[in-house]
Amino acid sequence: MLKNYWIVAWRSLVRNKVYSLVNVLGLALGICACLVIYLITRYEFSFDTFHPDRDRIFCVDVTMHGHHMNSVPGPLPATMRREMNGFQTLAAFQTYPASVTIPGGQHGKSQRFDDDGSLAIAEPQYFDIFPYRWLSGNARTALTMPNSVVLTAEKARKYFGDLDPDRIIGQTIYYQDSLIVTVTGVVADWTGNSDLNYSQWISYTTIPVSFLQHEIKLDAWNEFNRSSQVMIKLAKDVKPSQIDAQFIAFEKRHYYSKLAFAARLKPLSGIHFHREYGGEGRKASLPVLYTLMAVAGFILILAIVNFVNLSTAQSMQRAREIGVRKVLGGNRSGIAMQFFTETLVLTVAAVGLAVLMVRPVFNVFADLIPTGVHFRVDGATLLFLLLVIAATTLLAGFYPAKVLGNYEPMVTLKGITAVPGGGKGVLRRGLIVFQFTISLLFIIASVVIGSQLRYALHTDLGFKTDAILTISPPRDNRLGKTVFASDRVRQRAVVETGTTAVLADKIRQLAGVEQVIREWKPPMDKKGINFGGGGLKNSDEKRIEVSLHFGNSAYVPFYGMKLVAGRNLLPGDSSRELLISETCARAMGFSDVSKAIGREVAVGPFDAYPVAGVVADFYESPFRRATLPIIIRHDPAMETSIAVRIAAKGMTAGELKTLIGHMEADWKTVFPGKPFSYTFLDESIANMYADDLRTERLTNVAMGITVFISCLGLLGLAIFSTERRTREIGIRKVLGATVSGIMVMLCKEIVLLIVLALLIATPLAWYFMHEWLQGFAYRTPLSGWMFVAAGAAAIGIALLTVGFQAMRAAMANPVKSLRTE
């Protein structure tokens, strides 16, 4: 019997090739989308899930003036050990960029390796919180002594070849050419995904006995190294809130009211999903992942709904077959099993096609899919596919089997194909409305997101971005502290920026370069606002939070900023005056911004300087954050980067490439052995919206898939409707109905269904997109034309989908449909 089911199913599908192809394609698209999204979400949620007691591991998150620092002050770890309790283990670590030299190397010659971001300076307790399998050395003692380093097996092989781990112990490594350390341990590589994927750890005790003490200040509460982190493992039965409560008293003891310091614990599981804490590595977006999961569910449901519509439409052609089966003794369960078998065959075919589509999809959307996501049919993926097959077969096969099993043989053999109990097809129409409601949600979302991104990317920012590229010094030459660093650090920074000045002079001599300036950062960058210590006070003595920018007299004209009052900064190596923005002048209490000229302003720990000029407001951060009052001052210690304006007009791509090659050559003479990197300012600004651009593209893809699947379902409804009304159409034509009149009659129902879907989708789309836009400080308004355009697009697509079927039915010879009466 089972064999007979398979044979009949196969013959039915082969006989109805177009129907089978359309059904398989719709299901394959839905399943492929689900499979790709499943692989992405499984990968993103796999980070740092393999650590023992991971629920008790937390990161210390510090904020200043309510803003995340993504780092901690140097004295924090030691002070927490003395003054706080409730944690089993505490470990401080610093990520540190450094070149590596292996004296002697694998073949008797010294080998040099550039920084790969895998080095951390860590306390021994790091290996208590994150246990490794030790191949050589001891976890308790490996990082206790200064000038010690622990390597992973992979890093050890890279540096020392295939030496046995025990023979690697005692080997010497040079970091930054002058920090000499000894290998004291080798650990096995982690096999799981982690944001803490370091592969070499220098002992924390090395900091105070080496040049690192000048870069990593362990005794300065007001300096924040961007790479400084603290991880803790709570004692059993201790809650994070108990530690957070201790931070309140901690803040009062060490900061009083001078700086608004606050610290809280954040779970290890959140490091991968929150940019605000846990370092600055690659982060995933939880809202995007949840959206993807919802999209996967919607697409699969739409594919199943589409299958139901097409199956019931096809049932018109199988009415007599069902009647014959029942006359010959077939029962409902047997007929249901037959159609479940056909559904299973289609679903398996769709899964097979979906699997074949995954790799091409990965290639097409490589920029949207994380590099660590790979497709392989392992146990988890196979289980996912089996669950999809089972769920799809049961859900998609149930309704067709039920409907087809209800046909009465005496009625169907007479040629009457009305479905008993079918009424007016309320369920079928409801499914179409559901499909287009989802499609309209994605269409409206695509329109709104595209409108907001066009607004963000094409709004006048208040400064020029064309043909400007920025060059930053090597990471280890950069001033990595906050703008309110100590005088000692600032004096050292002035010396360090001397090499940057040499490079700027060399680039200035190149043909094709219009202008070169030294700066701290461009007016807008991904870090956005630069908080100015304790801010400044307005006329009412209320403190105003401000953002500091650093540039000399060339800064304002280089970026084409507009002075609305006063004058620019004067040329010179030092400056005793400031520029402020219009917003800053108004925040200080001046409705007429020109009245601010000459007023003295003190920001944080800096001396008070008079205001020389007022610049027009400009955007300094992505549109998700509001721009603060801005102060521009000159400080040689902060001139750590270079901005270059290129004479791009008339320059070919080859000439531009040659010019950048000359810049790289000059770089190598100043920073030998350091990798050269540059960014174009307009591209850098566009990259600030990378997550939003990915969201837009994903929304467009989801829109395309849902609209396509919905149109397949609509095609099923059109086939069903025209077949059911074949004789009616014939009678209407005999009585004088025109082709256009019949097409309007057949399409009118579709338009009404889509209008109903639009009425349902509009409030839902408005709510979700209004919430999404709230994430932007500067946003485009939700306009009625967005919803009207979405509805018009859906109606147009629907009419194109059913138009051919309606025209064919309207132009059919009525004799063929009426001669059987």
VENKA-V798430 format. One record per pair of residues at least 24 apart in sequence whose C-alpha atoms are under 7 Angstrom apart, sorted by the first residue. I is the first residue (numbers start at 1). J is the second residue. Records with the same first field share a line. If there is no record, write none. Layout:
# VENKA-V798430
I: J, J
This chain:
# VENKA-V798430
5: 338, 341
6: 341
9: 338, 341, 342
23: 307
24: 346, 349, 350
25: 350
26: 303, 709
27: 303, 304, 350
28: 350, 351, 353, 354
29: 354
30: 299, 300, 303
31: 300, 351, 354
32: 354, 355, 357, 358
33: 296
34: 296, 300
36: 358
37: 292, 293, 296
39: 373
40: 373
41: 289
43: 373
44: 284
46: 193
47: 193, 194, 195, 272
48: 193, 194, 269
50: 192
51: 130
54: 268
56: 233, 234
57: 232, 233, 234, 267, 268
58: 231, 232, 233, 265, 266, 267, 268
59: 230, 231, 232, 265, 266, 267, 268, 278
60: 230, 231, 263, 264, 265, 266
61: 263, 264, 265, 266, 277
62: 262, 263, 264
63: 261, 262, 263
64: 260, 261, 262
65: 260, 261
68: 276
70: 226, 276, 277, 278, 279
71: 224, 225, 226, 227, 228, 229
72: 224, 228, 229
73: 220, 221, 222, 223, 224
74: 217, 218, 219, 220, 221
75: 218, 219, 220, 221
77: 230
84: 246
86: 234, 235, 238, 243
87: 232, 233, 234, 235
88: 233, 234, 235
89: 125, 129, 232, 233, 234
90: 125, 231, 232, 233
91: 123, 125, 126, 230, 231, 232
92: 122, 123, 229, 230, 231
93: 120, 121, 122, 123, 228, 229, 230
94: 120, 121, 122, 227, 228, 229
95: 119, 120, 121, 227, 228
96: 120, 121
97: 475, 476
98: 175, 176, 476
99: 175, 176
100: 174, 175, 176
101: 173, 174, 175, 177
102: 159, 172, 173, 174
103: 173
105: 160
106: 160, 161
118: 197, 198, 199, 200
119: 198, 199, 200, 201
120: 198, 200, 201, 202
121: 201, 202, 203, 204
122: 201, 202, 203, 204
123: 203, 204
129: 233
132: 187, 188
133: 187, 188
134: 186, 187, 188
135: 165, 186, 187, 188
136: 165, 166, 185, 186, 187
137: 184, 185, 186
138: 185
142: 184, 185
143: 203
144: 203
145: 203, 205
146: 203, 205, 206
147: 180, 181, 182, 202, 203, 206
148: 181, 182, 183, 184, 202, 203
149: 181, 182, 183, 184, 200, 201, 202, 203
150: 183, 184, 185, 186, 200, 201, 202
151: 185, 186, 187, 199, 200, 201
152: 186, 187, 188, 189, 199, 200
153: 186, 187, 188, 189
154: 189
155: 199
195: 272
222: 485
223: 481, 482, 485
224: 481, 482
225: 480, 481
226: 480
227: 279
240: 265
259: 534
295: 702
299: 706
302: 435, 709, 710
303: 709
304: 392, 396
305: 431
306: 709, 710, 712, 713
307: 396
308: 396, 399, 400
309: 428, 713, 716, 717
310: 713, 716
311: 400
312: 400
313: 716, 717, 719, 720
315: 404
316: 417
319: 412, 417
320: 412, 413
323: 408, 409, 412, 413
324: 409
326: 409
327: 409
332: 405
335: 405
336: 401, 402, 405
339: 397, 401
340: 393, 397, 401
343: 393, 397
344: 393
347: 389, 393
348: 389
368: 694
432: 713, 714
433: 753, 754, 756, 757
434: 757
435: 710
436: 710, 754, 757
437: 757, 758, 760, 761
439: 703, 706, 707
440: 758, 761, 790
441: 761, 765
442: 699, 702, 703
443: 703, 790
444: 765, 786, 787, 790
445: 765, 769
446: 696, 699, 700
447: 786
449: 696
450: 696
452: 779, 780
455: 780
456: 623
457: 686
461: 618, 619
462: 561, 617, 618, 619
463: 559, 560, 561, 618
464: 559, 560
465: 681, 682
466: 682
467: 645, 646, 648
468: 643, 644, 645, 646, 680, 681
469: 643, 644, 645, 678, 679, 680, 681
470: 642, 643, 644, 678, 679, 680, 681
471: 641, 642, 643, 677, 678, 679
472: 641, 642
473: 640, 641
474: 674
478: 640
483: 532
484: 533, 605
490: 637
491: 637
493: 637
494: 636, 637
497: 637, 639, 640
499: 670
500: 640, 641
503: 666, 667, 670
504: 642
506: 666
507: 663
512: 646, 647
513: 645, 646, 647
514: 645, 646, 647
515: 644, 645
516: 642, 643, 644, 645
517: 554, 642, 643, 644
518: 639, 640, 641, 642, 643
519: 550, 551, 638, 639, 640, 641, 642
520: 550, 551, 638, 639, 640, 641
521: 641
523: 620
524: 619, 620, 621
525: 620, 621, 685
526: 621, 688
528: 620, 621, 622
529: 620, 621
532: 603, 604
533: 603, 604, 605
534: 603, 604
535: 603, 604
536: 602, 603, 604
538: 587, 588, 589
539: 588, 589
546: 628, 629, 630
547: 628, 629, 630, 631
548: 630, 631, 632
549: 631, 632, 633
550: 632, 633, 634, 635, 638
551: 632, 633, 634
552: 634
561: 615
562: 615, 616
563: 613, 614, 615, 616
564: 614, 615, 616
565: 594, 613, 614
566: 594, 597, 612, 613, 614
567: 612, 613
568: 612, 613
569: 612
573: 636
574: 634, 635
575: 634
576: 609
577: 609, 610, 611, 612, 633
578: 609, 610, 611, 612, 631, 632, 633
579: 611, 612, 613, 614, 615, 631, 632, 633
580: 611, 613, 614, 615, 630, 631, 632
581: 614, 615, 616, 617, 629, 630, 631
582: 614, 615, 616, 617
583: 617, 629
584: 629, 630
622: 688
623: 776, 777, 778
624: 775, 776, 777, 778
625: 776, 777
626: 777
711: 798, 801
715: 801, 802
718: 802, 805
722: 809
726: 817
727: 817, 818
729: 810
730: 814, 817, 818
733: 814
739: 810, 811
742: 810
743: 806, 807, 810
746: 806
751: 795
754: 795
758: 791
762: 787
